[in-house]
């Protein structure tokens, strides 16, 4: 009897803590939505890098010199592949083009990066419209990145992303300044 009462009290305590907790980590995109009409096609097109978060400053170091970034996700001529092109505007004003290939996995929203076998990319939904959260994990880091269809995002969307990062124990936060014009994407 005492064991049952103790279990019940612990259950109630856990339920109360969960109900009062402001933490709502990002929800992964469900693989069950992979019907060829939604994933990955709704993510094709232009995206702007808004913010990043990680548990350590080193995981965000690569973005420290960035003023703005624009990305274009497109279909590759080869099946099960997505082509990502980027134009990074550095704080110095220089534009740096980048490109890489994502490999689609059957029945999964995870993306593998061609040439980087240890890297894992996962897509998460976001509360704000026309945004997505990307989690990148490699041997040395784990970080989440916020992308938007528009270069400027409402403050409450950025704050929601920051709260989600905090729920994942990622307290290092980097907001991309976007103080200069965005670079033009190069045609592939």
Secondary structure, 3 states (H helix, E strand, C coil): CHHHHHHHHHHHHHHHHHHHCCCCCCCECCHHHCCCCCCCHHHCEEEEEEEEEECCHHHHHHHCCEEEEEEEEEECCCCCEEEEEEEEEECCCCEEEEEEEEEECCCCCCEEECCEEEEEEEEECCCCCCEEEEEEECCCCEEEEEEECCCCCCHHHHHHHHHHHHHCCCCEEEECCCCCCCCCCCCC
